């Protein structure tokens, strides 16, 4: 009876190992794609709202922010009709500490008066808390370039940081809505601009806050990334192994890795020295026709989504175009998947080795027990 009991255990362990290999070494995975419809919305920015478990997206054509569920259901979240005429929403982010939604407002029509601002909305009531004008005192007859307030990031104190793509500087807006210029560093203007490209007009673009006290900012027309001190505004170039051509959106995962998207490529970046230097660890080719413009990290901090908003259409063709279909698509990194599989194989190997050792011990034990009973 003891021999039978002992000999049945290896069979049980073999079945457990087989189940482990089937379900973990060869998992069935699928890229999460969320198609959604909204006439002429042309979403430009995206953020994941963990509290409500939905995405929030801005609009390049309307002064509104919409929510998108996992099922692709679109609802108007905020429609601020009190904003000046012809204003649109560029970058958006969530201030988790103060439960606010921050939105960059820009008057895109060049025939209209200049207007750039940061709007703050309460996430629960959806009421506007403040509208902080973003101005540039250097705009004059000798320097007629109008600002383009583009993207926004927020720190743990409620301070917001907004990029100016035309003037290559960064505004800072405190939690009360008081604005100033954080950085007008010459470092932003030292690098070659791809003058013949569609994105040549766009300087500083995507911005993300890192909890060690600095910002990471990408520059579209040079493909460079900068590290900017949140207090002094001092900027330095992050040394990378390749340019991030036409870089647009940027997001930081909890493990410190950074994801940057352009309309054609998504890059996964890593750094071992707090972004003095970094490497492009992996990259994914995106659908150029759908023109990705932003990236969001979901609350598990590994799932990263690109926003296909086709924003090139209204920028190039104006109001003569119409579109209803857009998409939010999860990105899967090949190298990370390979690493995970390697670790799974290692664990299975250890488990199998332990199983063989245990089986050998049990066999000897069974022999000894049989000898005693005999």
N, C-alpha and C positions, 0 to 999 in steps of 0.2 A: 504493500500500500504506500509506503514512504517512497519507494522507487518510482511508482506511477505518478505520485504527486510532484516529485522533483522533475521527472522527465517532461511533465506537461508545462512547466514554467517556461522553458526555452521557446516552446511554440507560441505561448502568449506574448512573450517579448518580441518574437519575430513578427507577429501580427501588428504589434504596436509600432515597431520600426517601419514596417511597410506602409502603414497609415500615415506616419510622419513624413516619409519620403514622398508619398503621393500628394499630400495636401500642402506641404511646406517647401519642398525642393522644387516642385513644378506647379506653382500656384497659377490659377486662372485669373488673369488680370485684364482689365479693359480701361482704356483712356476715357476719362469722364468728359463728355462734351455736352454743352448746354446751348442749343440753338434757341434764339428768342426773336420776337417780332415787335417792332414799334416803328411806325412810319416816320421817316426822316429824323430819327433820334440822333444818329451818329455819335455813339458814346465814345468819350475820349479817355476817361480815367475810371479805375475800379478799385474797390476796397471790400474786404470781407467784414461783415457786421456779425461778430460772434454772438452777441446777445440775442439777436433776432434770427440768426442762422440763415442769412441771405446775403447776396452781393448788393452793393450800391454802386451805381454808375452815373457819371455826369453826362452832359450833352453839349456837343459843339454847336448845336443849332437852336437850343431852347434854354431859358434860364431855369432849368429844373434838374432834379436828381431823381432817379428811378431805382426801384428795388427789383432784383431778379432772383427768383427761387431756383432750386435745383431742378425743378420741372420746367423751367423756362417761362414761368408766369411773370409778366412785367406789370408793375403798378407804380403810379406816381407817388414818390415819397415826399418830395418837397417841390413846389412850383412857386417861386418867389416872383410874383408879378409886380412887386414894388421896386425891383431893380430897374436901372435906366434901360431905355429901349435899345434893342440890338445887342444886349449883353448875353454872353454864354458862360457855361461853367467848364473850366479846364480841370485842374487837378483837385482831388478830394482825398481826405483822410479822416480817421476817427481818433479823437482825443479820448482814450479809454478812461483816464483818470476822472475827467470832468464830464464824461458822457455827452460829448459834443461832436457834431459833424462839422468839419472845416472845409470850405469850398472856395476855390479861386475863381473870381469873377473877372471877365475881360470883355471889353467892347471890340469885337472882331472886325467890324465894318470900319475901314480906314476913312470913310467919308464922315463918320460920326465923331463927336468929341472924344478925346482920350478918356478912358475910364478903366482903372484896375483896382481891385479891392479883394479883401479876404472877408468872407461871410462866415459866421458861426451860428449853428442851429442846435437847439436842444434835441437830443436823440429821441426823447420820450414825447415831448409836446410838439416837436418839429417847428417850434417858434424860433424866429431869428433873434439871437442874443446881441449881436453887433455886426456892423458893416464897416470895416476899417479900410479907408482909402490907402492905396499904395502909389506913391508919387515918386518922381525922379526930378530933383531940382536942376539936374544937368541938361534937361531937355530945353532947348532954346533955338534961336535962329541958326546958330552955328552947329548945333547938334539936334536936328529935327527928328531923330529916330524915336518913335513912340515906344514905350515899354510894352512888353508882352508878359504879363504875369502868367506863369505856366503851372508849375507843380508845387505841392506843399507837403511838409513833414511836420511832426509835432514831438516835443520832448515830454518828459514825465512831470514837468512843472506847468504844462499848458502853453508853453511858448511855441509859436508856429514859425516855420521858415519857408519862404516863398521864393522861387527862382524867377528871375527876369531873363527871358531868352533873348531879347533884343539888346539889352544893356549889359549882359553878362555880370550881374551882381545878384545878391541875395538880400531880401527883406527879412526882418524879424518882427513878429507881432506878438506882444505878450498876452497873458490870459485875460486882460481887460480890454484888448483891442487897440492898444497903442502901438503904432508902427514906427520903425526906424530901418536904416540900412545896416545890416550886419557886416557884409563883406563886399568890397569893390576891388578885390585883389587883382593886381596885374598878372598874377599867375594864370588867370582865366583867359588872358589875351596873348599868350606867348606861343601858341601852337598853330600849325598850319590848318587853314580852313578850306574845306572842299567847296570852292566857290561855284563850281559848275553843277552841283547836285541840288536836288529838290529841297534838301534840308539845310542848305547853306545859310539861310536866314536865322536858323535856330541855334542859339548858343547853349547856355546852361538850361537843362531840362529837368529830368527826373531827379528827385532828392529823397533821401531816406535818413532817418535819425538812428544812430548807434548808441546804445545805452552807456557807452564809456565816455560820452561827452563830446561827440563830434558828428558831423554830417558827412555823408557820401553823396556826391553830385556828379551826374554824367553830363557831357557836353555833346550835343548831336553833331555839330558841323566839324568837330575834330576827332571824335571817337575817344576822347580822354575821360578819365574819372579823377575827381579831386576829393581830398579829405579836408574838411573845414572845421576849425575849432568853434564850438557853440558860443563861447564867451568873447573871444578876441576877433573872430572872423578870419584869422590867419589861415591861408590855404596852401596846400602843397599837392603836387601831382602824385597820384598813386602809380607806381611803376608796374605795368602789366606786360605780359608776354605778347599781347596783340592789341590793336585798336578795336574799340567797340563801335564800329561804323554805324552812324545814324542812331546811336543809342537814344532811347526815349524813356521808358518806364524803368523803375528800380524798386526792389524790395529786399528786406533783410530777414532771413530766417533766424529762429531762436539759437541755432548752433553757430551763428556768426557768418554763415555763407550768404552770398549776395547773388540775386538773380537780376539780370538786366535784359530788357527786350528792345529790339528795333522792329521795323516793319518786316524784316526778312530773317532775323536770327534771334534766338534766346541764348544767353550765356549764363553758365553757372560758375561763379568766381569764389575762390578760397584764398585766405591769407593767414600766415602764421605770426605776423608781427603787427596786428591791429592796423592793417591797411597802409603801412609804409610801402609795401610791395604786395602784389597779388598775382594769381595765375588764373587763366581761363581753364577750368578743370574739365568742362564739358560744354557742348553747345548743340542746339537743335535748330534745324531749318524750319522756318514758319511759312505759312501760306502768304506769299507776297500779295496776291490779289485781294486778300481780306484785310491787309494793312493793320497789323497789331500795333497798339500804341501804349499799352499799360500792362502791369502785372500785379497780381494779388497773392498773398500767402494765406492759406486757410488756417483755422485755429489749431490744427494738429501740427502746423509749422513744417510739414514736409510736402504737403500738396500745394503746388504752385500753378496758378491759372493765368493764361494770357487772354487779353481782351481783343477780339477782332472787331473793330468799330468802323472800318472803311472810311476813316476820317480824311483820307486823301481826296475823296470825291468832292465834298463841299469846298475844300481849300483850293482845289485846282479848277473846278467847274462852277463854283458858286451855287446859286439857288436853282440852277437848271437841272439838277439831278434829283432823283428820288430813290429811296431805298427803304426796305422794311425788314430785311433779314440780317441778323448779326449773330455772333457766337462767342461764348466763353469756353475755352478749352484747357483741360489739364495738360501739363507738360511732364513727360517721363524722361528721366535722365538715365541713359544707357549705362554709364560707368557706375552710378550708384546702385542700379539693379544688379549689375555683375558683382559688386562688392557684397551686397546682401546675400546673393546666392552662394558666394564663396564661404561666408560665415556659416550659412546653413549647412553646407557640405562639411565644414569643419566640425560643427556640433554633432551632425549625424555620425561622422567618423569617430568622435570621442564616445558617443553613445554605443556605437557598434563594438568598439574596443572594450568598453566596460561590460557590454553584454557577453562577449566572448570570454572575458576573464571570469565573469560570474558563472557562466556555463561550465567552464573548466573546473571551478571550485565546487560547483554543485555535483558534477560527475564524480569527482573524487570523494565527496561526502557520501554520495549514494553507494559507491563501492564499499566504503568503510562500514556503512550501516548494514549493507547486505552481508558482509563478512561476519559482523557481530551477531546478526540474527541466525546465520548459518551455524 
